């Protein structure tokens, strides 16, 4: 594998150097192939779900290290496998879009055959590891993988604006994977966590699509801003953000501190989303919304861990 990579990379580097362009390192290629920011963003809710299950079942982290590692590494492998297969399938789109032209599937640093088999191998390894946790956790992982790879990437992404709704299911199951490695998933906390992720992904993805609308249009991807325009997208964003407002109150078992902070985050999110109706600079506004949405979900799920830290760590 590495020899194949070096051969392909040397050819590309020679071309890049002759044109005065900066070359990519192996680390850069792997980071882009695995979609590192997306991978990390999906693993955090898995860990949070696991952590909260320990808290609500009065379990100890010290006695659950093996289970935690199996859950995390299994989830990482499944998610990475799905993301890699997305790169493999979308290589024609990635060739057109400026933000994805450096992916190794586009540059040729990795062959498409290698990328395909790597995605399949990691997926299988991930499912095997998760089977050593619980069947329910594995089922949620299967649901997430099938939704992202088949229903989103291969079926809906290029045809329907509902691709965002379908794709959001794969991200929403991540806290359920972590929780059900410890306890059954019919508990309000993991269900609300899944709802938060499902709803949050809509405005988050919409603002990305607004910022990159011309690229999506060139690639013929049926994102909402491309098909229905910015005004419709802004209305959808505000609607979904408003749907986040009542959810913290369903997690009162985490305490008043969580409810207050989560509500303030939701109010800030809603205020910024409503400002979109008055803005004269859609690109600036969508960038602000994107940055807020990224920090919103990171703060919210980290807050859940922090507030239960003293109980679980013992």
PyMOL commands that set and color helices and strands:
alter all, ss='L'
color gray80, all
select helices_A, chain A and resi 2-18+26-33+36-56+61-63+65-89+91-96+98-100+104-107+112-131+135-156+163-172+174-180+188-211+213-219+224-228+230-244+247-254+256-275+282-307+309-312
alter helices_A, ss='H'
color red, helices_A
deselect
rebuild
show_as cartoon
